[in-house]
Amino acid sequence: MKLLAIALLASSSLVAQISTKSYDVARTSETRSEKTLTTARVSAGLQMQPRIPCIGDARGCEAQPLIDGPVMILASEANVIRGVRPEDGSAIWQTAALCTPIRSIPENDMWGVNDHFGMLSTGVIDSSTHKLYQVATCSSDGSGAHRSMTQHMYVVDTRTGTILANTLIDATSNGQRYADAPRKQRAALALWSQNGTKFIVIAAGSFAETGANATGWVLAFDTFDNQVKAALSTRAGIWMSGGGPSIDDDGLIYLGVGNGPFNGTTTFGEAVVQLRFVPPTATTPAKLSVLHAWAPYSDAARTCANAQLTQPKAMLENKISGDSAPSDPPPGARMPMNTDCGAQWGDQDAHLSGTLLQRFNLYLTAGKDGIGYLTSTTNFPDSHPADFVNAKANCAKVKMYQLGWDLGMDSCPASLAGLNRFPGGKTRHIHSPMAQYFAPDSTQYVLAFAENSPLQVWRVNKDATMSYVARGTEMASAQSTAEHGGMPGGFCSVSSDQGANAIAWCAIPDSDANRTVTTGHLVAYDLTSFAGGRVRTLWTSEQFVFSKFSQPVVYNGHVYLADYAGSVMHWR
């Protein structure tokens, strides 16, 4: 099998790569080299090809397929990696289970949707060395139990499937140790390269959000000796909904942080942050540091922000009680979603998704409030605890947009009770990646697809503002009957031929994909015209089992999308 893989590589004329989540490290979710899938071709209809198996797990792969020349990489939740031909999905190589994955149990899967928790995130390929870097969640004692959870970085030869390295991920920072608590490493990896030095940027959260060790992390993994060389504990959740950190041309790192308190020095809850990584020298260790951090609010000011109120039974029932907030809740204190605490939610997660608009020196994030935060990367703002007393002055440091559909509320109210008001009785969270589209006339667009909302297209203006342009017809989770349910919105990517024949490919759930396994569709939208403020639907796929964090991948006339039926779907 290994000889076959090498022969395929040598004889292939394919040179295109899909080496990272969302096509690039800016997380644009846009590929501009697609010549076959024109708007005319897609409107005539696509045919589903035989499904490509993701081995060992009933749900299959949450990691996005990656492509290194003639080999497509599939990393399953059972910790099995396959190399297949992207043209037809035929097998080239397959690893054994790299380690025992964690089982799906209430401690890590409240609603019992998953099968295993193995390779949650999308890895990254160094195409110059044909090495895949992939994080696997492993059971340290082989039991699959939640408390035995560890993370390992595996380095795999993409041509043959040979395991080149296996490193336990561990580090200390900010009074924390990475291996002291179960971690949820869902955010995609990012490859950083400068002057011949290469590092992998890892971002991770925690399964448990309560307690001193429940914190998010950013780590730098050295590709030279396969060791973690620097780490930063944010003392707040990092989720990114399967997306990942963005890195600009100067090597600065951008990401959004979720629930937790904020003080701007040791705790960075609800913040959008700009980080700098400094590689090691012969005399100094590597370092990750926060350059700037801006937050719209701190969880410390939220009604019911007391982790003591969050017992497992109450959490499962989505109910807690009490009306007093501590001045400084524990790091990563759990903020359960509810409407019984002074009309506020306890779990807002300001930043769940992010995309770097490098042409405009902007970073756009959004989260559970349905609000987009547009931040200057050249004049990155900072927040301090005293800033939260005057919400309007603090919010004026960024530009804010309501990306959730028909929110009908103040994006920056004086009181947090003004946020998350369930417009129409529904959530409007931005869980999904925000895709970019760069048109032939040099107009820059951003696509957002919130929960219980239609696809929205926004134009990025030369003055670093955004303007609403158009929307699609389909509503995410249109069949949902769950109270305030409808996760996660539409997951979209964009294909074009240098901006021409631009198509948005959006995976849309039919119902709530958080508490149940539901069906969904893949919808192709025409981005070449926004006449009448609408986005025209070109094609809709057959119904399939919807995968909660999977983003469509377009490559050389083919469309790939993981489902929750143990496979990757394939259209052409």
C-alpha positions as CSV (number, residue, x, y, z in Angstrom):
1,M,0.0,0.0,0.0
2,K,2.8,2.4,0.8
3,L,4.5,1.8,-2.6
4,L,1.1,2.5,-4.3
5,A,0.9,5.8,-2.4
6,I,4.4,6.9,-3.5
7,A,3.7,5.9,-7.1
8,L,0.5,7.9,-7.2
9,L,2.4,10.9,-5.9
10,A,5.0,10.6,-8.6
11,S,2.6,10.2,-11.4
12,S,0.0,12.8,-10.4
13,S,-0.3,16.0,-12.3
14,L,-2.3,17.6,-9.4
15,V,-0.5,20.4,-7.6
16,A,-3.4,22.0,-5.7
17,Q,-3.4,21.7,-1.9
18,I,-6.0,22.1,0.8
19,S,-3.6,22.1,3.7
20,T,-5.7,23.8,6.4
21,K,-9.2,24.5,7.6
22,S,-11.2,27.1,5.6
23,Y,-8.5,26.9,2.8
24,D,-6.0,29.4,4.4
25,V,-4.7,30.6,7.7
26,A,-6.7,33.8,7.4
27,R,-9.8,31.6,7.6
28,T,-11.4,33.2,4.5
29,S,-13.2,29.9,3.6
30,E,-12.7,31.0,0.0
31,T,-11.0,29.0,-2.8
32,R,-10.3,31.1,-5.9
33,S,-9.0,28.3,-8.2
34,E,-12.2,26.5,-9.1
35,K,-12.8,26.4,-12.9
36,T,-15.2,23.4,-13.3
37,L,-18.0,24.3,-11.0
38,T,-19.5,27.3,-12.7
39,T,-22.9,28.7,-11.9
40,A,-24.3,27.3,-15.1
41,R,-22.8,23.8,-14.4
42,V,-24.1,23.8,-10.8
43,S,-27.6,25.0,-11.7
44,A,-27.8,22.0,-14.1
45,G,-27.4,19.7,-11.1
46,L,-24.7,17.7,-9.3
47,Q,-24.7,14.0,-8.7
48,M,-23.7,12.4,-5.4
49,Q,-20.9,9.9,-5.8
50,P,-20.3,6.9,-3.5
51,R,-19.7,8.0,0.1
52,I,-16.2,7.7,1.4
53,P,-16.0,5.9,4.8
54,C,-14.6,7.5,7.9
55,I,-13.5,4.4,9.8
56,G,-14.4,3.3,13.3
57,D,-17.0,5.9,14.5
58,A,-20.7,6.0,13.9
59,R,-20.6,9.8,13.3
60,G,-17.4,9.7,11.2
61,C,-15.2,12.8,10.8
62,E,-15.6,16.2,12.3
63,A,-12.2,17.2,10.9
64,Q,-12.4,18.7,7.5
65,P,-10.9,16.7,4.6
66,L,-7.4,18.0,3.6
67,I,-5.7,17.3,0.3
68,D,-2.0,16.9,-0.4
69,G,-1.7,16.4,-4.2
70,P,-3.1,13.0,-5.0
71,V,-4.0,12.1,-1.4
72,M,-7.1,13.3,0.6
73,I,-6.7,13.0,4.3
74,L,-9.7,11.9,6.5
75,A,-9.2,11.9,10.3
76,S,-12.0,10.2,12.2
77,E,-13.4,10.5,15.7
78,A,-12.2,7.0,16.3
79,N,-8.6,8.3,15.8
80,V,-8.1,6.5,12.5
81,I,-6.6,8.4,9.6
82,R,-7.2,7.4,6.0
83,G,-5.5,8.5,2.8
84,V,-7.8,8.2,-0.2
85,R,-7.9,9.4,-3.8
86,P,-9.8,12.7,-4.0
87,E,-11.2,11.8,-7.4
88,D,-13.1,8.7,-6.3
89,G,-12.4,8.1,-2.7
90,S,-10.6,4.8,-3.3
91,A,-8.2,3.8,-0.5
92,I,-4.5,4.5,-0.6
93,W,-3.5,3.9,3.0
94,Q,-5.0,3.7,6.5
95,T,-3.6,3.8,10.0
96,A,-4.7,1.6,12.9
97,A,-6.4,3.5,15.7
98,L,-3.6,5.8,16.8
99,C,-4.9,5.6,20.4
100,T,-8.1,4.7,22.2
101,P,-10.6,7.6,21.8
102,I,-12.7,8.9,24.6
103,R,-16.2,7.5,24.8
104,S,-19.3,9.8,24.5
105,I,-20.6,10.1,28.0
106,P,-22.6,13.0,29.8
107,E,-19.4,14.6,31.1
108,N,-18.3,15.4,27.5
109,D,-21.5,15.0,25.5
110,M,-24.5,16.3,27.4
111,W,-27.0,15.4,24.7
112,G,-25.5,12.1,23.6
113,V,-25.0,13.1,20.0
114,N,-21.4,11.9,19.4
115,D,-20.0,8.4,19.4
116,H,-16.4,9.1,20.3
117,F,-14.3,12.1,21.0
118,G,-11.1,11.4,19.1
119,M,-9.9,13.8,16.4
120,L,-12.3,16.7,16.9
121,S,-10.3,19.3,15.1
122,T,-8.9,19.8,11.6
123,G,-5.1,19.2,11.4
124,V,-2.7,21.1,9.1
125,I,-0.4,19.8,6.3
126,D,3.1,21.2,5.7
127,S,3.0,20.6,1.9
128,S,6.8,21.2,1.6
129,T,7.5,18.1,3.7
130,H,4.3,16.2,3.1
131,K,3.6,16.0,6.9
132,L,0.2,16.1,8.5
133,Y,0.0,17.5,12.0
134,Q,-3.1,16.2,13.7
135,V,-4.3,16.4,17.4
136,A,-6.0,13.3,18.8
137,T,-7.9,13.0,22.1
138,C,-6.7,9.8,23.7
139,S,-7.6,7.7,26.7
140,S,-4.4,7.5,28.8
141,D,-5.3,4.1,30.2
142,G,-7.2,2.7,27.3
143,S,-10.5,2.8,29.2
144,G,-12.1,5.6,27.1
145,A,-13.2,7.3,30.3
146,H,-13.6,11.0,30.5
147,R,-11.0,11.5,33.3
148,S,-8.4,9.5,31.3
149,M,-8.4,12.2,28.6
150,T,-5.1,13.4,27.1
151,Q,-4.2,15.1,23.8
152,H,-1.4,13.9,21.5
153,M,0.1,15.5,18.4
154,Y,0.6,13.0,15.7
155,V,2.9,13.7,12.7
156,V,2.0,11.5,9.7
157,D,3.6,11.2,6.3
158,T,0.7,12.1,3.9
159,R,2.2,9.9,1.1
160,T,2.4,6.6,3.0
161,G,0.5,7.0,6.3
162,T,3.7,6.4,8.3
163,I,3.5,7.8,11.9
164,L,6.6,9.9,12.2
165,A,6.0,11.3,15.7
166,N,3.6,11.1,18.7
167,T,3.9,13.8,21.4
168,L,1.8,14.3,24.5
169,I,0.6,17.9,24.6
170,D,1.4,19.5,27.9
171,A,2.5,22.9,29.2
172,T,2.2,25.3,32.1
173,S,1.0,28.9,32.0
174,N,-0.7,31.5,34.2
175,G,-0.8,29.1,37.2
176,Q,-2.3,26.3,35.1
177,R,-1.2,23.0,33.7
178,Y,-2.7,21.8,30.4
179,A,-2.8,18.1,31.4
180,D,-4.5,18.7,34.7
181,A,-8.0,18.7,33.2
182,P,-9.8,17.2,30.2
183,R,-9.5,19.5,27.2
184,K,-11.7,20.0,24.2
185,Q,-9.4,20.7,21.2
186,R,-11.9,21.5,18.5
187,A,-10.3,24.6,16.9
188,A,-8.3,23.8,13.7
189,L,-4.5,23.9,13.8
190,A,-2.5,26.7,12.1
191,L,1.0,26.5,10.5
192,W,3.3,29.5,11.2
193,S,6.5,29.8,9.2
194,Q,9.1,32.5,9.3
195,N,12.8,32.5,8.1
196,G,12.8,28.7,8.0
197,T,11.3,28.3,11.4
198,K,8.0,26.4,11.5
199,F,5.5,26.1,14.4
200,I,2.0,24.8,14.7
201,V,-0.4,27.0,16.6
202,I,-2.9,25.0,18.8
203,A,-6.0,26.5,20.4
204,A,-8.1,24.5,22.9
205,G,-10.8,24.8,25.5
206,S,-12.0,22.5,28.3
207,F,-14.9,20.0,28.4
208,A,-15.7,21.2,32.0
209,E,-16.1,24.9,32.3
210,T,-16.1,25.0,36.1
211,G,-13.1,25.0,38.4
212,A,-9.6,26.3,38.6
213,N,-8.3,24.2,35.7
214,A,-11.1,25.0,33.3
215,T,-9.4,27.3,30.9
216,G,-8.6,27.9,27.3
217,W,-5.1,27.6,25.9
218,V,-3.0,28.7,23.0
219,L,0.2,26.6,22.4
220,A,3.1,26.7,19.9
221,F,4.4,23.3,18.7
222,D,7.9,23.2,17.2
223,T,8.0,21.1,14.0
224,F,11.7,20.7,14.3
225,D,11.8,18.5,17.4
226,N,8.0,18.0,17.8
227,Q,7.7,19.6,21.2
228,V,5.5,22.3,22.7
229,K,7.7,25.4,23.2
230,A,5.4,28.1,24.4
231,A,1.9,28.2,25.9
232,L,-0.7,30.8,27.1
233,S,-3.6,30.1,29.4
234,T,-6.5,32.5,28.9
235,R,-8.5,31.4,31.9
236,A,-11.5,31.5,29.7
237,G,-13.1,29.2,27.0
238,I,-11.7,28.9,23.5
239,W,-14.1,27.2,21.1
240,M,-14.0,28.6,17.6
241,S,-16.7,26.1,16.4
242,G,-14.2,24.0,14.5
243,G,-12.5,27.1,12.9
244,G,-9.2,28.2,14.3
245,P,-6.7,31.0,15.0
246,S,-5.9,33.3,12.1
247,I,-2.3,34.5,11.4
248,D,-1.5,37.6,9.3
249,D,1.5,38.2,7.1
250,D,3.5,39.7,10.0
251,G,3.0,36.5,12.1
252,L,0.5,38.0,14.5
253,I,-2.2,35.6,15.7
254,Y,-5.9,36.4,16.1
255,L,-8.7,34.5,17.9
256,G,-11.8,35.0,19.9
257,V,-12.4,33.8,23.5
258,G,-15.6,32.7,25.0
259,N,-17.0,32.5,28.5
260,G,-15.0,33.6,31.5
261,P,-14.1,36.7,33.4
262,F,-11.9,39.5,32.0
263,N,-9.2,41.6,33.6
264,G,-7.0,42.1,30.6
265,T,-3.8,40.8,32.2
266,T,-4.4,37.2,33.4
267,T,-8.0,36.5,32.4
268,F,-9.4,37.2,28.9
269,G,-13.0,36.0,28.9
270,E,-15.3,37.2,26.1
271,A,-12.3,38.9,24.4
272,V,-11.0,39.2,20.8
273,V,-7.2,39.0,21.1
274,Q,-4.1,39.8,19.2
275,L,-1.1,37.5,20.1
276,R,2.6,37.5,19.3
277,F,4.7,34.4,19.1
278,V,8.5,34.8,19.5
279,P,10.5,31.7,18.6
280,P,13.3,30.5,20.9
281,T,16.9,31.5,20.5
282,A,20.1,30.0,21.8
283,T,19.6,32.0,25.0
284,T,15.9,32.7,25.4
285,P,12.9,30.4,25.4
286,A,9.9,30.8,23.0
287,K,7.1,33.1,24.2
288,L,3.4,33.6,23.4
289,S,2.0,36.9,24.7
290,V,-1.2,38.9,24.4
291,L,-0.5,42.2,22.6
292,H,-4.1,43.5,22.8
293,A,-7.4,42.3,24.1
294,W,-10.9,43.9,23.7
295,A,-14.1,42.6,25.3
296,P,-17.6,43.9,25.1
297,Y,-18.3,42.8,28.7
298,S,-17.0,40.5,31.5
299,D,-18.8,37.4,32.8
300,A,-18.0,38.7,36.3
301,A,-20.8,41.3,35.8
302,R,-23.4,38.8,34.8
303,T,-26.4,37.8,36.9
304,C,-26.1,34.2,38.0
305,A,-22.5,34.1,37.0
306,N,-21.7,32.0,40.1
307,A,-20.3,28.5,39.4
308,Q,-21.6,27.3,42.7
309,L,-25.2,27.5,41.3
310,T,-24.4,25.1,38.5
311,Q,-25.0,21.6,39.6
312,P,-25.2,18.8,37.0
313,K,-28.9,18.3,37.4
314,A,-29.7,22.0,37.0
315,M,-27.3,22.1,34.0
316,L,-29.2,19.3,32.3
317,E,-32.5,20.9,32.9
318,N,-31.1,24.3,31.7
319,K,-32.4,25.9,34.9
320,I,-30.5,27.7,37.7
321,S,-31.7,30.2,40.3
322,G,-30.3,33.2,42.2
323,D,-29.8,36.8,41.4
324,S,-26.5,37.9,42.8
325,A,-23.2,37.9,40.8
326,P,-19.8,37.4,42.5
327,S,-17.3,40.1,41.8
328,D,-14.8,37.7,40.3
329,P,-16.1,34.2,39.4
330,P,-13.7,31.3,39.1
331,P,-11.7,31.0,35.9
332,G,-13.9,29.5,33.2
333,A,-17.0,29.4,35.5
334,R,-19.9,27.7,33.8
335,M,-22.5,30.0,32.5
336,P,-25.5,27.8,31.6
337,M,-28.1,29.1,29.1
338,N,-31.2,30.2,30.9
339,T,-33.9,32.8,31.0
340,D,-34.5,32.8,34.8
341,C,-31.8,35.1,36.0
342,G,-32.9,38.6,35.6
343,A,-33.9,38.0,32.0
344,Q,-30.3,37.3,31.1
345,W,-28.6,34.3,29.6
346,G,-25.6,32.9,31.5
347,D,-23.7,31.7,28.4
348,Q,-23.1,34.3,25.8
349,D,-19.7,33.5,24.3
350,A,-19.0,36.8,22.5
351,H,-16.6,35.3,20.0
352,L,-17.1,31.8,18.5
353,S,-16.1,32.4,14.9
354,G,-13.4,34.6,13.3
355,T,-12.1,35.6,9.9
356,L,-9.1,37.9,9.0
357,L,-9.8,40.5,6.4
358,Q,-6.2,41.3,5.7
359,R,-6.8,43.6,2.7
360,F,-8.6,46.0,5.1
361,N,-6.5,45.3,8.2
362,L,-9.6,44.0,10.0
363,Y,-10.5,40.9,12.1
364,L,-14.2,40.0,12.3
365,T,-15.6,37.8,15.1
366,A,-19.1,36.9,16.2
367,G,-20.7,34.6,18.8
368,K,-23.9,33.7,20.7
369,D,-25.3,37.3,20.8
370,G,-25.5,37.2,17.0
371,I,-23.4,40.4,16.9
372,G,-20.3,40.8,14.7
373,Y,-17.3,42.7,16.1
374,L,-15.1,44.3,13.5
375,T,-11.7,45.1,14.9
376,S,-8.7,47.0,13.4
377,T,-5.6,44.9,13.3
378,T,-3.3,47.9,13.0
379,N,-4.9,49.9,15.8
380,F,-6.1,47.0,17.9
381,P,-8.1,48.2,20.9
382,D,-7.8,47.2,24.6
383,S,-10.4,46.8,27.3
384,H,-9.8,47.3,31.0
385,P,-12.3,46.3,33.8
386,A,-13.1,50.0,34.4
387,D,-14.3,50.2,30.8
388,F,-17.3,48.0,31.4
389,V,-18.9,50.7,33.5
390,N,-19.4,52.8,30.4
391,A,-20.5,50.2,27.8
392,K,-21.0,52.7,24.9
393,A,-17.5,54.2,25.2
394,N,-16.0,50.7,25.3
395,C,-18.0,49.5,22.3
396,A,-17.0,52.6,20.3
397,K,-13.5,51.0,20.1
398,V,-14.8,48.5,17.5
399,K,-17.6,48.5,14.9
400,M,-20.6,46.3,15.6
401,Y,-23.1,44.6,13.3
402,Q,-26.1,42.5,13.9
403,L,-25.3,39.3,11.9
404,G,-28.0,37.3,13.6
405,W,-31.3,37.7,11.7
406,D,-33.8,40.4,12.8
407,L,-32.3,40.8,16.3
408,G,-34.1,44.0,17.0
409,M,-32.0,45.0,20.0
410,D,-29.2,47.4,21.0
411,S,-25.9,45.8,20.1
412,C,-24.2,47.4,23.1
413,P,-26.8,48.0,25.9
414,A,-25.8,49.5,29.2
415,S,-27.0,46.3,30.9
416,L,-26.3,42.8,29.7
417,A,-30.0,42.0,30.2
418,G,-30.5,43.8,26.9
419,L,-28.7,41.0,24.9
420,N,-29.9,37.6,23.9
421,R,-33.6,38.3,23.7
422,F,-34.6,35.3,21.6
423,P,-35.9,37.3,18.5
424,G,-39.0,35.4,17.4
425,G,-38.5,32.9,20.2
426,K,-35.3,31.6,18.5
427,T,-31.5,31.8,19.0
428,R,-29.4,33.7,16.5
429,H,-26.0,32.5,17.5
430,I,-23.1,32.7,15.0
431,H,-21.5,29.3,15.5
432,S,-20.4,28.8,11.9
433,P,-17.4,30.2,10.0
434,M,-17.9,33.5,8.3
435,A,-16.8,33.1,4.7
436,Q,-15.3,35.8,2.4
437,Y,-15.8,36.5,-1.3
438,F,-13.5,38.8,-3.2
439,A,-15.4,39.9,-6.4
440,P,-13.8,40.6,-9.8
441,D,-14.4,44.3,-9.3
442,S,-12.4,44.1,-6.1
443,T,-15.4,44.4,-3.8
444,Q,-15.0,42.4,-0.6
445,Y,-18.0,40.5,0.8
446,V,-18.5,38.6,4.0
447,L,-21.1,35.8,4.4
448,A,-22.8,35.0,7.8
449,F,-25.3,32.3,8.4
450,A,-26.7,32.5,12.0
451,E,-28.9,30.0,13.8
452,N,-32.6,30.2,12.7
453,S,-31.6,32.8,10.1
454,P,-31.0,33.0,6.3
455,L,-27.7,33.4,4.6
456,Q,-26.6,37.1,4.8
457,V,-24.2,38.9,2.5
458,W,-22.4,42.0,3.8
459,R,-20.0,44.3,1.8
460,V,-16.8,45.5,3.4
461,N,-16.3,49.2,2.6
462,K,-13.1,51.2,2.1
463,D,-13.7,53.1,5.3
464,A,-13.5,49.8,7.3
465,T,-17.2,49.5,7.8
466,M,-19.7,46.9,6.6
467,S,-23.0,47.3,4.8
468,Y,-25.8,44.7,4.5
469,V,-26.4,43.6,0.9
470,A,-28.6,40.6,0.5
471,R,-30.0,37.4,2.0
472,G,-30.8,33.9,0.9
473,T,-34.2,32.2,1.0
474,E,-33.5,29.1,3.1
475,M,-33.7,29.4,6.9
476,A,-31.3,27.3,9.1
477,S,-33.2,24.8,11.3
478,A,-36.5,25.7,9.7
479,Q,-38.1,22.5,11.2
480,S,-36.8,23.0,14.7
481,T,-39.4,22.7,17.5
482,A,-36.9,22.9,20.4
483,E,-37.5,25.8,22.7
484,H,-34.9,28.4,21.8
485,G,-33.1,25.7,19.8
486,G,-31.6,25.7,16.3
487,M,-27.9,25.1,16.5
488,P,-25.6,25.7,14.6
489,G,-26.7,27.8,11.6
490,G,-25.3,27.2,8.1
491,F,-21.6,26.3,7.5
492,C,-20.5,27.9,4.3
493,S,-17.5,28.1,2.0
494,V,-17.0,30.0,-1.3
495,S,-15.6,28.8,-4.6
496,S,-14.7,30.9,-7.7
497,D,-12.3,31.3,-10.6
498,Q,-10.4,34.3,-9.5
499,G,-13.7,35.8,-8.4
500,A,-15.8,34.8,-11.4
501,N,-18.6,32.2,-11.2
502,A,-18.6,32.6,-7.4
503,I,-20.7,30.1,-5.5
504,A,-21.5,29.9,-1.7
505,W,-21.8,26.3,-0.6
506,C,-23.7,26.1,2.7
507,A,-24.5,23.0,4.8
508,I,-27.8,23.7,6.6
509,P,-29.5,21.7,9.3
510,D,-33.2,21.0,9.1
511,S,-33.7,21.0,12.8
512,D,-31.8,21.5,16.0
513,A,-28.4,19.7,15.7
514,N,-27.3,20.4,19.3
515,R,-29.6,18.1,21.2
516,T,-30.4,15.6,18.4
517,V,-29.0,14.0,15.3
518,T,-30.9,15.7,12.5
519,T,-31.1,15.9,8.8
520,G,-29.8,18.7,6.5
521,H,-29.1,19.8,3.0
522,L,-26.2,21.3,1.0
523,V,-27.3,24.4,-0.8
524,A,-25.3,26.2,-3.6
525,Y,-25.9,30.0,-3.9
526,D,-25.1,32.3,-6.8
527,L,-22.8,35.1,-5.6
528,T,-22.5,36.8,-9.0
529,S,-25.6,39.0,-8.5
530,F,-27.6,40.3,-5.6
531,A,-30.5,41.7,-7.5
532,G,-33.4,42.7,-5.3
533,G,-31.4,42.1,-2.2
534,R,-31.7,38.3,-2.6
535,V,-29.1,35.6,-3.1
536,R,-30.3,33.1,-5.8
537,T,-30.3,29.4,-5.0
538,L,-28.6,27.4,-7.7
539,W,-29.0,23.8,-6.4
540,T,-30.0,21.9,-3.3
541,S,-28.7,18.4,-2.5
542,E,-30.7,15.4,-1.3
543,Q,-31.3,15.1,2.4
544,F,-28.5,13.7,4.6
545,V,-27.5,13.3,8.2
546,F,-26.2,16.7,9.2
547,S,-22.7,17.0,10.8
548,K,-22.7,19.8,13.4
549,F,-19.3,21.3,12.7
550,S,-18.5,20.3,9.1
551,Q,-17.7,22.8,6.3
552,P,-18.0,22.1,2.6
553,V,-14.7,21.6,0.7
554,V,-14.5,22.4,-3.1
555,Y,-11.6,21.0,-5.1
556,N,-11.1,20.5,-8.8
557,G,-14.8,20.1,-9.7
558,H,-15.7,18.1,-6.6
559,V,-17.5,19.0,-3.4
560,Y,-16.9,17.1,-0.2
561,L,-18.8,17.3,3.1
562,A,-18.7,15.1,6.1
563,D,-22.0,13.8,7.4
564,Y,-23.0,12.2,10.8
565,A,-23.5,8.8,9.2
566,G,-19.8,7.8,9.3
567,S,-18.8,9.1,5.9
568,V,-17.7,12.0,3.7
569,M,-20.2,12.8,1.0
570,H,-18.9,13.6,-2.5
571,W,-20.7,15.4,-5.4
572,R,-19.5,16.3,-8.9
